[in-house]
Amino acid sequence: MPEPLEPFDDGRAIDHTGAGGPTDLAMEEGESLEKTPGGPLGTGPANKPRSLWSDAWHDLRRNPVFIISSLIILFLVIIAIWPQLIASGDPLQCDLSKAQEGSQPGHPFGFNGQGCDVYTRTVYGARASVQVGVFATLGVTIIGSLFGGLAGFFGGTWDGVLSRITDVFFAIPVILGGLVLLSVVTSTTVWPVIGFMVLLGWPQLSRIARGSVITAKQNDYVQAARALGASNSRMLLRHITPNAIAPVIVVATIALGTYISLEATLSFLGVGLKPPTVSWGIDISSASQYIRNAPHMLLWPAGALAITVLSFIMLGDAVRDALDPKLR
């Protein structure tokens, strides 16, 4: 007699042939797929499709440029917060009898023109530079993304007014603007320099955010959300922003290194950070007149500045490559 029928979930039944033919093989494969946690064809949670951000992180973890630049930046952030971990001296303690002297035991970078330890000042100089770069980038990103995103989403008069305002700021030379605006500031803190960078830097990010939002709002999923009655705030926060923020992140990452370089330039010209603040730009400015007799005074702070800026630019390039679908 034939073997008893085995029911499917929907009540139908199929008979085993008992001959081990194609029918039995298909049944066994079907049973194995039903027992797989991921479901048929691996479409379940075990093989969940990855998003743009998960794909980007997957690529970044395997990019040596990202790993090297991230380690350097992590080290800079740590010594900016806790410089005493690798420098036990006081950057403001100087001895004129040792002015311009070279490397000595306990002082590997030598002394500057005032007899201050160059190594200690180079380590402590990371704090001001990183602080300026991070806070200037945050301010520029927040203000530029807000104004540019709203202009790109609503368009019309708002977009026209913002475009004319950004044109005015683009016409102001950055160095000349710094010489004019910061020359009247007497504060020795980093905040006037940060405020100046935010004031002249947000138009660039606003243009990037505006173009990205205009591109994102034309996609079908945004039009579908609008047709279903979604509010403007919901479309901006849930549908447009997550898909338009990638170019802003890339530009902001690269701009961070640019702002650190700009701070050093302004400090070198005497209108940026001012003593007693310890800054690489200040040390480069004071060492420039001794470059023939004591080049070590210029070499170490300039080298630290170059490595820092290069690290952020490399990080930005790696993030750009990971977030750009055209480069996959």
SULVEN-V300610 format. One line per field, one symbol per residue. psi: psi as a letter, one per 20 degrees, with the letter a starting at -180 (. if undefined). burial: I if it has 24 or more other C-alpha atoms within 12 Angstrom, else O. Layout:
# SULVEN-V300610
psi: ???
burial: ???
This chain:
# SULVEN-V300610
psi: qqqqqpqrhjirqqpphiikahghghgghghhhhiphirpjkjahhlppqrghhgghghhijohgggghggghggghghhgmhihioiapiioqohijpjqaprpimhjbqaijjqohgghgghhhggghgggghggggggggghgghghghghbcggggghghghhghhiopggghghghihipiqjrihhgghghggihhhghhgggghhggghiiqhhghghghjjqrghghghhggghiiighgggghghhghhhghhghghhhijicqqqjppqhgghgghihijhhhmhhhhgghhggggggghghggghgggghhiohhj.
burial: OOOOOOOOOOOOOOOOOOOOOOOOOOOOOOOOOOOOOOOOOOOOOOOOOOOOOOOIOOIIOOOOIIOIIIOIIOIIIOIIOOIOOOIOOOIIOOOOOOIIIIOOOOIOIIIIIIIIIIIIIIIIIIIIIIIIIIIIIIIIIIIIIIIIIIIIIOOOOOIOOIIOIIOOIOOOOIIOIIOOIIOOOOOOOIIIIIIIIIIIIIIIIIIIIIIIIIOIIOOOOIOOOOOOOOOOOOIIOOIIIIIIIIIIIIIIIIIIIIIIIIIIIIIIIIIIIIIOIIIIIIIIIIIIOOOOOIIIIIIIIIIIIIIIIIIIIIIIIIIIIIIIOOOO
